[in-house]
Structures are given as C-alpha cells and as structure tokens.
Amino acid sequence: EVIGVPHFFFLKQKKKKEKSQSNVSQGNAKAQYQLALSYETGNGQLQDFIYAHMWANISASNGYSKAVTLRDRLAKKMTASQIEKAQDLARQCRNKNYKGC
C-alpha cells in the first residue's frame, strides 16, 4: 500500500496507460484526442499546449471531429511560434507512424 491506496490500483492505472499509449501509436484518433486533452489539462502528465495541439492536430487529421475544436481552442492560447512547433512535431510524428512521439 502507498498512503492507504492498494497496490492493485496502481497496477490497474499502469495497464490502462499502457493500453492508451498502444492505441495512440496505432493511429486511434479518439485515443490521440484523449491524449491531447490530458496535455491540455495536465491530467496524468505535465500541462503542455504544444503537445496538446500536436495530438489534437494528428487526431483531427485522422478524422476525429472533436479534435478540430480542441486544436482551434488551443491555438487561441498559443503564440505563432508555439503553433509552428506543434505543427512540426505533428508532421514528424506522422512520419514516424506515431512511434516515439
């Protein structure tokens, strides 16, 4: 136990995160959108609008319509250079077939 939380809870969370990462790397647009949301909010990782925009852009290009709204909302919070960086990262990620992004 860690601070009163059973160890199986942490194992369950770890497996859930691994499955999500697998779905993202397999091109699952909904999983990519969910990852973008987690980067936007900082839920489960550090908040990072550049990576949130990158994953929203990738998800949108894979046909997930909610990602378009997210990407546009993020762009309003970002500088032009941050958006350019996010777009460059998205291109690189697609070229690597979502591996190691």
Helices and strands as residue ranges (DSSP letters): H 7-25, H 29-41, H 49-61, H 65-75, H 80-95
